[in-house]
Amino acid sequence: MMLIRILLLAFNVAVVTFLIYRLLQIYRSQDEQKGWKIGIGIFLLLVPIIMIFGFVRPSPAYMLLYPVAISLHLYLIRNS
């Protein structure tokens, strides 16, 4: 269980850094729909923090769903 937590934290550090970079790009853009994009991005940033504090336990479902949610969000940002 400890190994899974370490791997999740390492993955989350990389994802959080990239997501913050993309959110800053959206914030500087003139996109009309940037409000909901930033809101979803902030929610996705809070999920790993909630996991660190123990409100959400690391599980196989989290390990599968979180990368899909991040990639879908980044794909939607890129295509708009």
C-alpha positions, 0 to 999 in steps of 0.5 A, spaced: 500 500 500 505 504 501 508 503 494 502 505 491 501 511 495 508 513 493 507 512 486 501 516 486 504 522 489 510 522 484 504 521 478 500 527 481 506 532 482 508 531 474 500 532 473 499 538 477 505 541 474 503 541 467 496 542 469 498 549 473 502 551 466 496 549 462 491 553 467 496 559 466 495 559 459 488 559 459 487 565 464 492 569 459 488 567 453 482 571 450 477 565 450 470 566 452 469 559 456 475 560 460 471 560 466 469 553 466 475 550 464 479 554 470 474 551 474 474 544 472 482 544 472 482 547 479 477 541 481 482 536 478 488 540 482 484 539 489 483 531 488 490 529 489 490 534 495 484 531 498 488 524 497 494 527 501 489 529 507 486 522 507 479 524 505 480 520 499 483 513 499 488 511 494 485 505 490 485 502 483 479 506 481 482 512 482 489 510 479 484 509 473 479 514 473 484 520 475 489 520 469 483 519 464 479 525 467 486 529 466 487 527 459 480 528 457 480 535 460 487 537 457 484 534 450 478 539 451 482 545 452 487 543 447 482 543 441 478 549 443 
